[in-house]
Amino acid sequence: MTIDIAPSPAPVRHPMLAQVVATRKLTPRLIRVTLTGSALDTFGYDGPDHLARVFLAPRADVELCLPASAERWWPAVQAMPDEVRPIVRNYTVRRLDGGRREMDIDFVLHAEAGPGSSWAATAAVGDQIGVLSDGAEYAPPADTDWQLLIGDETALPAIAAIVESLPADGHALVLLEVGDATDELDLAAPSGARITWLHRGATRAGHSDIVLRTLRETVFPVGAAYAFVAGESAMVTSVRRHLVGERGVAKQRVYFCGYWRAAAR
Ligand SMILES: Cc1cc2nc3c(=O)[nH]c(=O)nc-3n(C[C@H](O)[C@H](O)[C@H](O)COP(=O)(O)OP(=O)(O)OC[C@H]3O[C@@H](n4cnc5c(N)ncnc54)[C@H](O)[C@@H]3O)c2cc1C
């Protein structure tokens, strides 16, 4: 099959259909799904934590139905009949190649198995999915001397892409919470990035305090920090509180986002 590689048109940001072209297990609990779609050259990419709203058919025997436009897409989804209303989840665009009309999304295969995780676990070539481009938030101020990047497996796609985007002389402390050593990935990091993998072991995801405990013991470099904190909601909130309340990091230099919420903590 030949693909017409033309200069990328301006992003249009409408919900678009895509199909699975490949899947690859990166770790036992992280699967990369490669998608292709005729409109992916217009998806747009604002930065390493670029958000894709992902639409899944409610059942395998139901055709995927997408809202017509990005304008008021959520009310449009809610107005659809129960039988066809798509399931919507949030995922990071790990890689976008507009020219090839291809996108990678890395899905965590988590133990509680929601629709997103279950879809990815069984995704096969040709399966359909909907994606809507929704921008990026990572934005270190120009005067940043060093970055603090903190997350769990759900933030690994964003943090891996951030680390890859750091300049060769960039400085970063990276704390990544995962289950165990089999969840670790090789990250393409500059020499000034110190990556620490934190294993929660037998503790359930979302129930460990290993990130906060490690952070409390971490000596910060001098200079202006910028923090990107994402992952389980309570972890993210506690980290942000520590940074602002106990370390004196200015609020506006801390981006934090709960990527998911543990059922009961
Ligand atoms: C901006 C943004 C970017 C994100 N990027 C990614 C990404 O690139 N890759 C990725 O895998 N996730 C990412 N997430 C997180 C993802 O949206 C959630 O984990 C989502 O809940 C998964 O949907 P689900 O259908 O599998 O489970 P849900 O139906 O939402 O939840 C079902 C059950 O599973 C539990 N659960 C949900 N997620 C997890 C988890 N990770 N570990 C353990 N238990 C869990 C819930 O507490 C609930 O009990 C991102 C979220 C945001 C907001």
The ligand as a MOL file (V3000), in Angstrom:
LIG
                    3D

  0  0  0     0  0            999 V3000
M  V30 BEGIN CTAB
M  V30 COUNTS 53 58 0 0 0
M  V30 BEGIN ATOM
M  V30 1 C -4.4120 13.7340 30.5460 0
M  V30 2 C -4.4240 12.2320 30.7760 0
M  V30 3 C -3.5290 11.4180 30.1020 0
M  V30 4 C -3.5110 10.0340 30.3380 0
M  V30 5 N -2.6370 9.2460 29.6270 0
M  V30 6 C -2.6550 7.8910 29.8170 0
M  V30 7 C -1.7960 7.0430 29.0370 0
M  V30 8 O -1.0660 7.4830 28.1320 0
M  V30 9 N -1.8390 5.7100 29.2840 0
M  V30 10 C -2.6810 5.1610 30.2360 0
M  V30 11 O -2.7080 3.9340 30.4040 0
M  V30 12 N -3.4950 5.9550 30.9700 0
M  V30 13 C -3.5100 7.2800 30.7750 0
M  V30 14 N -4.3570 8.0860 31.4990 0
M  V30 15 C -5.1480 7.4450 32.5670 0
M  V30 16 C -6.3890 6.7440 32.0420 0
M  V30 17 O -7.2460 7.6890 31.4350 0
M  V30 18 C -7.1130 6.0680 33.2400 0
M  V30 19 O -6.2820 5.0960 33.8410 0
M  V30 20 C -8.4420 5.4940 32.8490 0
M  V30 21 O -9.2150 5.3680 34.0330 0
M  V30 22 C -8.3330 4.1210 32.2070 0
M  V30 23 O -9.6220 3.7450 31.7870 0
M  V30 24 P -10.1900 2.2650 31.9720 0
M  V30 25 O -11.4000 2.2160 31.1030 0
M  V30 26 O -9.1000 1.2760 31.7210 0
M  V30 27 O -10.5890 2.1810 33.4950 0
M  V30 28 P -11.8370 2.9000 34.2340 0
M  V30 29 O -13.1310 2.3640 33.6880 0
M  V30 30 O -11.6610 4.3640 34.1350 0
M  V30 31 O -11.6580 2.4230 35.7190 0
M  V30 32 C -12.0110 1.1020 36.1380 0
M  V30 33 C -11.3320 0.7950 37.4600 0
M  V30 34 O -9.9330 0.7280 37.2150 0
M  V30 35 C -9.2230 1.5910 38.1160 0
M  V30 36 N -8.0950 2.1540 37.3470 0
M  V30 37 C -8.1210 3.0640 36.3420 0
M  V30 38 N -6.8810 3.3040 35.8870 0
M  V30 39 C -6.0470 2.5390 36.6400 0
M  V30 40 C -4.6400 2.3430 36.6630 0
M  V30 41 N -3.8190 2.9730 35.7890 0
M  V30 42 N -4.1200 1.4760 37.5670 0
M  V30 43 C -4.9200 0.8070 38.4410 0
M  V30 44 N -6.2680 0.9470 38.4750 0
M  V30 45 C -6.8230 1.8010 37.5680 0
M  V30 46 C -10.2400 2.6510 38.5540 0
M  V30 47 O -9.9250 3.1130 39.8510 0
M  V30 48 C -11.5420 1.8670 38.5400 0
M  V30 49 O -11.7120 1.1860 39.7630 0
M  V30 50 C -4.4040 9.4570 31.2690 0
M  V30 51 C -5.3400 10.2830 31.9280 0
M  V30 52 C -5.3320 11.6620 31.6860 0
M  V30 53 C -6.3400 12.5340 32.4080 0
M  V30 END ATOM
M  V30 BEGIN BOND
M  V30 1 1 1 2
M  V30 2 1 2 3
M  V30 3 2 2 52
M  V30 4 2 3 4
M  V30 5 1 4 5
M  V30 6 1 4 50
M  V30 7 2 5 6
M  V30 8 1 6 7
M  V30 9 1 6 13
M  V30 10 2 7 8
M  V30 11 1 7 9
M  V30 12 1 9 10
M  V30 13 2 10 11
M  V30 14 1 10 12
M  V30 15 2 12 13
M  V30 16 1 13 14
M  V30 17 1 14 15
M  V30 18 1 14 50
M  V30 19 1 15 16
M  V30 20 1 16 17
M  V30 21 1 16 18
M  V30 22 1 18 19
M  V30 23 1 18 20
M  V30 24 1 20 21
M  V30 25 1 20 22
M  V30 26 1 22 23
M  V30 27 1 23 24
M  V30 28 2 24 25
M  V30 29 1 24 26
M  V30 30 1 24 27
M  V30 31 1 27 28
M  V30 32 2 28 29
M  V30 33 1 28 30
M  V30 34 1 28 31
M  V30 35 1 31 32
M  V30 36 1 32 33
M  V30 37 1 33 34
M  V30 38 1 33 48
M  V30 39 1 34 35
M  V30 40 1 35 36
M  V30 41 1 35 46
M  V30 42 1 36 37
M  V30 43 1 36 45
M  V30 44 2 37 38
M  V30 45 1 38 39
M  V30 46 1 39 40
M  V30 47 2 39 45
M  V30 48 1 40 41
M  V30 49 2 40 42
M  V30 50 1 42 43
M  V30 51 2 43 44
M  V30 52 1 44 45
M  V30 53 1 46 47
M  V30 54 1 46 48
M  V30 55 1 48 49
M  V30 56 2 50 51
M  V30 57 1 51 52
M  V30 58 1 52 53
M  V30 END BOND
M  V30 END CTAB
M  END
